[in-house]
């Protein structure tokens, strides 16, 4: 178990447990959907308390809590008044370390997860992003986190217990604690003795070479346009430079992309970008939503803005705007106990520098650094286009 501490001025304390046991570990090893189902099963109570007793006890302590499963990790977290965090963490650690799982509780929670999967089939955007992942790469990222109805239904009590035994132990836990109290050590000890964090083995993700795909989707009226560039893994030296670039090129109502697509041409309501990275692959994805007849124009205009950037680079004013927008996003995250906890957890899990190191890099970002990374990213032949449009009758 690895412990990370952070002190805040908030009266709320946060404890988060992160496991390197997201859906990526399933690929060719476990039944798809088991990582997400296991997350649900943790809330079924402990050997000391039933589900109802645990829920009522945590409510009495003022706890708000939840969990989520992504491709890369599973996270459980609690927020509570700092004076109650020690008692709340005792129950929280019991829930994770001393689970009580029966065939009856598995069968019941499986029905809940099947309903969640059914709802995801109605979520058009969720299905589009799953298709986008499958277009961009082969490997764990191309698989849906929830699994399928058939795979969820086939998970046995024996398999889920083996999954817990392998991944839900202190050696694979990253525990992050943030509160106004600098003495966090007692809370960490509730999860075990600090040791080196053990990462899980995962199949690699591999970039696909498909250049363009058009997907017809039933039940939508707007088209979704994604212009993607193979970028960098999370820890790559250029990743922060590209995030900086996004803040003047494609993030916010002041960005070049928003100004061109919406303000000048009225093609869309919103437009933006996201840097989507794991430890082995990454993409910079520009996106917008527009009418089917405007797809080609939107693609051309996005391409034109990138060409203009490569020709002239950012202005001094754009560099200043990007710097302060980027810093503001960092400061906003670390102002709350949960926000600081999340950023500490993410950076520790992915072996990223401390927050103050990144902040210093942002403050001293130069046009040359941004353009060197941009020229590396926007190379000829590095673009992929993924379009979802309404199904033609």
C-alpha positions in Angstrom: 0.0 0.0 0.0 1.2 3.5 -0.9 0.1 6.5 1.2 -0.1 10.1 -0.1 -1.1 13.0 2.1 -2.3 16.5 1.5 -3.4 19.3 3.8 -6.3 21.6 2.9 -8.1 24.5 4.5 -11.4 22.8 4.0 -13.5 21.4 7.0 -14.2 18.4 4.8 -11.7 15.5 4.7 -11.4 13.0 1.9 -10.0 9.5 1.9 -9.7 7.8 -1.5 -8.6 4.2 -2.3 -7.3 3.7 -5.8 -6.7 0.2 -7.2 -4.9 -0.7 -10.4 -7.8 -2.9 -11.2 -9.8 -1.2 -13.9 -11.3 -3.0 -16.9 -8.0 -3.1 -18.7 -6.9 -6.0 -16.5 -9.7 -8.1 -17.9 -8.4 -8.3 -21.5 -7.8 -12.0 -22.4 -7.7 -12.8 -18.6 -11.0 -12.3 -17.0 -14.7 -12.2 -18.0 -15.4 -8.7 -19.4 -17.3 -6.6 -16.8 -15.9 -8.2 -13.7 -13.9 -5.2 -12.6 -17.0 -3.0 -12.6 -19.2 -5.7 -10.9 -16.5 -6.2 -8.2 -16.7 -2.4 -7.5 -20.4 -2.8 -6.9 -20.0 -5.8 -4.6 -17.7 -3.9 -2.2 -20.8 -1.9 -1.1 -22.7 -5.0 0.0 -21.4 -4.7 3.6 -18.5 -6.1 5.6 -17.9 -9.0 8.0 -18.8 -6.5 10.7 -21.8 -4.7 9.3 -24.6 -5.5 6.9 -25.3 -3.2 3.9 -28.1 -1.3 5.7 -26.1 -0.9 8.9 -23.1 0.4 7.0 -25.2 2.9 5.0 -27.0 4.2 8.1 -23.7 4.5 10.1 -22.0 6.4 7.3 -25.0 8.7 7.0 -24.9 9.4 10.7 -21.3 10.5 10.3 -22.2 12.9 7.5 -20.3 10.8 4.8 -20.9 11.3 1.1 -19.2 8.5 -0.9 -19.1 6.7 -4.1 -16.9 4.8 -6.5 -16.2 4.4 -10.2 -14.5 2.0 -12.6 -12.5 3.3 -15.6 -10.3 1.4 -18.0 -7.3 2.2 -15.9 -8.4 2.1 -12.3 -11.1 1.6 -9.7 -11.6 4.3 -7.1 -13.5 4.4 -3.8 -13.8 7.6 -1.9 -15.4 9.2 1.2 -16.0 12.8 2.1 -16.8 13.7 5.7 -16.5 16.4 8.3 -12.9 16.3 9.4 -13.9 15.6 13.0 -15.6 12.3 11.9 -13.1 11.2 9.3 -11.3 8.7 11.5 -14.4 6.8 12.5 -15.7 6.9 9.0 -12.4 5.6 7.6 -12.5 2.6 10.0 -15.8 1.5 8.4 -14.6 2.4 4.9 -11.4 0.3 5.3 -13.5 -2.6 6.7 -15.8 -2.4 3.7 -12.9 -2.7 1.2 -10.6 -5.1 3.1 -13.2 -7.3 4.8 -15.9 -7.8 2.3 -18.9 -10.1 2.8 -19.9 -11.5 -0.5 -22.5 -14.3 -0.9 -24.2 -15.9 -3.8 -27.4 -14.1 -2.9 -25.7 -10.7 -2.8 -23.9 -11.4 -6.1 -27.1 -12.5 -7.8 -29.0 -9.3 -6.6 -26.2 -6.9 -7.5 -25.8 -8.6 -10.9 -29.4 -7.5 -11.7 -28.5 -3.9 -10.8 -25.4 -3.9 -13.1 -27.5 -5.5 -15.9 -29.9 -2.5 -15.6 -27.0 -0.2 -15.7 -25.8 -1.9 -18.9 -29.3 -1.7 -20.3 -29.4 2.0 -19.6 -26.0 2.5 -21.3 -27.5 1.1 -24.5 -30.0 4.0 -24.5 -27.2 6.5 -24.0 -26.2 7.5 -27.5 -23.1 9.4 -26.5 -21.9 6.5 -24.5 -22.2 4.2 -27.5 -20.5 6.7 -29.8 -17.5 7.0 -27.5 -17.2 3.2 -27.3 -17.2 3.1 -31.1 -14.6 5.9 -31.2 -12.3 3.9 -28.8 -12.6 0.9 -31.0 -11.8 3.0 -34.1 -8.7 4.5 -32.5 -7.0 1.4 -31.0 -6.9 -2.3 -30.5 -6.5 -3.6 -26.9 -8.1 -3.0 -23.5 -9.3 0.5 -24.4 -11.4 -0.8 -27.3 -13.6 -2.9 -24.9 -16.6 -1.4 -23.0 -16.0 -1.0 -19.3 -19.4 -2.6 -18.3 -18.9 -5.7 -20.4 -21.9 -7.2 -22.2 -25.2 -8.7 -20.9 -23.9 -12.2 -21.6 -20.5 -11.6 -20.0 -22.0 -10.0 -16.8 -24.5 -12.9 -16.5 -21.7 -15.5 -16.7 -19.5 -14.2 -13.8 -19.5 -16.7 -11.0 -18.9 -16.3 -7.3 -15.7 -18.2 -7.5 -14.3 -16.0 -10.3 -15.2 -12.8 -8.5 -13.6 -14.0 -5.3 -10.4 -14.9 -7.2 -10.5 -11.4 -8.7 -10.8 -9.8 -5.2 -8.0 -12.0 -3.9 -5.7 -10.9 -6.7 -6.4 -7.2 -6.9 -8.0 -6.1 -3.6 -5.1 -6.3 -1.3 -2.9 -3.7 0.4 0.0 -4.2 -2.0 -2.2 -2.8 -4.9 -3.8 0.1 -3.0 -3.0 3.7 -3.3 -4.5 5.6 -0.3 -4.8 9.3 -0.6 -5.8 11.4 2.4 -6.6 15.1 2.4 -7.9 17.1 5.4 -7.1 20.2 7.5 -5.3 18.0 10.0 -1.6 17.4 9.2 -1.6 14.2 11.3 -2.9 11.7 8.8 -0.8 8.7 9.8 -3.4 7.0 11.9 -5.9 7.0 9.1 -3.4 5.4 6.7 -2.6 2.6 9.2 -6.2 1.4 9.0 -5.4 0.0 5.5 -2.1 -1.6 6.5 1.6 -0.8 6.5 3.0 1.4 3.7 4.8 -0.6 1.0 5.8 -0.1 -2.6 2.7 0.1 -4.8 2.3 -3.0 -7.0 1.1 -2.3 -10.6 -1.1 -4.9 -12.4 0.0 -6.4 -15.7 -2.1 -5.4 -18.7 -2.2 -6.1 -22.4 -0.9 -3.2 -24.5 -3.0 -0.9 -26.5 -2.1 -0.6 -30.2 -2.9 2.4 -32.5 -5.1 1.5 -35.4 -4.1 2.8 -38.8 -7.6 3.4 -40.1 -7.8 6.9 -41.4 -11.5 7.7 -41.6 -14.8 6.2 -40.5 -18.4 7.3 -40.9 -20.9 5.7 -38.5 -24.6 6.1 -39.0 -26.4 6.3 -35.7 -30.1 5.8 -35.2 -31.9 8.4 -33.0 -29.7 11.5 -33.4 -30.2 14.7 -35.3 -26.8 16.3 -34.9 -23.6 14.8 -36.3 -20.6 14.3 -34.1 -17.2 15.1 -35.6 -14.0 13.9 -34.1 -10.6 14.9 -35.6 -7.9 12.9 -33.8 -4.2 13.0 -33.7 -2.0 10.2 -32.2 -0.4 12.0 -29.3 1.5 11.0 -26.2 1.2 8.7 -23.2 0.4 10.3 -19.8 4.0 10.7 -18.7 5.5 11.9 -22.0 7.4 15.2 -21.8 5.3 16.8 -24.6 1.9 16.0 -22.9 1.9 19.2 -20.7 2.9 21.3 -23.7 -0.1 20.0 -25.7 -2.4 20.7 -22.7 -1.1 24.3 -22.7 -1.7 24.5 -26.5 -5.4 23.4 -26.0 -6.1 26.3 -23.8 -5.8 28.8 -26.6 -6.5 26.6 -29.6 -9.6 24.6 -28.6 -10.7 25.1 -25.0 -13.2 27.8 -24.0 -15.2 30.5 -25.7 -12.0 32.5 -26.3 -10.3 29.6 -28.3 -9.6 29.7 -32.0 -11.8 26.7 -32.6 -14.8 28.2 -30.9 -14.3 31.5 -32.6 -14.1 29.9 -36.0 -16.8 27.2 -35.8 -19.4 29.0 -33.8 -18.8 32.8 -33.9 -17.8 33.2 -37.5 -19.7 30.4 -39.2 -22.5 29.4 -36.8 -21.9 25.7 -37.5 -22.3 24.5 -33.9 -23.4 25.2 -30.4 -20.2 23.9 -28.8 -16.7 22.7 -29.8 -13.6 21.7 -27.9 -10.9 19.2 -27.4 -9.6 16.6 -25.0 -6.2 15.0 -24.4 -7.0 11.3 -23.9 -4.0 9.4 -22.6 -3.0 6.2 -20.9 0.4 4.9 -19.9 1.0 3.5 -23.4 -1.1 5.5 -25.9 -2.6 8.9 -26.3 -4.7 11.1 -28.6 -5.6 14.8 -29.0 -9.2 14.8 -30.0 -10.9 17.9 -31.5 -14.7 17.6 -31.4 -17.8 19.4 -32.5 -21.5 18.7 -33.1 -23.2 20.0 -36.2 -25.8 19.4 -38.9 -24.9 16.5 -41.4 -24.7 19.0 -44.3 -22.0 20.9 -42.4 -19.6 18.0 -41.6 -17.2 18.6 -44.5 -17.0 22.3 -43.8 -16.3 21.7 -40.1 -13.5 19.3 -40.9 -11.9 21.8 -43.3 -12.1 24.7 -40.8 -10.5 22.6 -38.0 -7.7 21.6 -40.4 -7.3 25.3 -41.4 -6.9 26.4 -37.8 -4.1 23.8 -37.3 -2.3 24.9 -40.5 -2.5 28.6 -39.3 -1.0 27.6 -36.0 1.9 25.7 -37.6 2.5 28.6 -39.9 2.5 31.5 -37.4 2.4 30.0 -33.9 0.5 31.5 -31.0 0.5 35.2 -30.3 1.9 36.6 -27.0 -1.6 37.4 -25.9 -2.7 33.8 -26.6 0.3 32.5 -24.5 -0.7 34.7 -21.6 -4.4 33.6 -21.8 -3.4 30.0 -22.0 -1.0 30.3 -19.0 -3.6 31.8 -16.7 -6.5 29.6 -17.8 -4.3 26.5 -17.2 -3.1 27.8 -13.8 -6.7 28.6 -12.9 -7.8 25.0 -13.6 -5.0 23.7 -11.4 -5.8 26.1 -8.5 -9.5 25.2 -8.8 -8.8 21.5 -8.3 -6.6 21.9 -5.2 -9.0 24.3 -3.4 -11.2 21.5 -2.1 -10.4 18.4 -0.2 -11.8 16.1 -2.9 -10.2 18.0 -5.7 -6.8 17.9 -4.1 -7.2 14.3 -3.3 -8.2 13.4 -6.9 -5.2 15.2 -8.4 -2.8 13.7 -5.9 -4.1 10.2 -6.6 -4.0 10.6 -10.3 -0.4 12.0 -10.3 0.8 9.3 -7.9 -0.8 6.4 -9.8 0.7 7.7 -13.1 4.1 8.6 -11.7 3.7 12.3 -12.7 5.7 15.1 -11.0 4.3 16.9 -8.0 1.7 19.7 -8.6 4.2 22.5 -7.9 6.6 21.1 -10.6 3.8 21.2 -13.2 2.7 24.7 -12.1 6.2 25.9 -12.5 6.4 24.5 -16.0 3.2 26.2 -16.9 4.4 29.5 -15.6 7.6 29.3 -17.7 6.1 27.8 -20.8 7.5 29.3 -24.0 6.3 29.6 -27.6 9.2 27.4 -28.8 8.2 24.5 -26.4 4.6 24.7 -27.6 5.5 24.8 -31.3 8.1 22.0 -31.0 5.4 19.7 -29.5 2.8 20.9 -32.0 5.0 20.1 -35.0 5.6 16.7 -33.5 1.9 16.1 -33.0 0.5 17.6 -36.3 2.7 15.6 -38.6 1.4 14.7 -42.1 -0.4 11.4 -41.9 -1.1 11.5 -38.2 -4.7 12.6 -38.5 -7.8 10.3 -38.2 -11.4 11.4 -38.8 -14.3 9.8 -37.0 -17.8 11.0 -37.9 -21.2 9.9 -36.5 -24.2 11.1 -38.4 -27.9 10.4 -38.4 -29.0 7.2 -39.9 -30.3 7.7 -43.4 -33.8 6.4 -43.9 
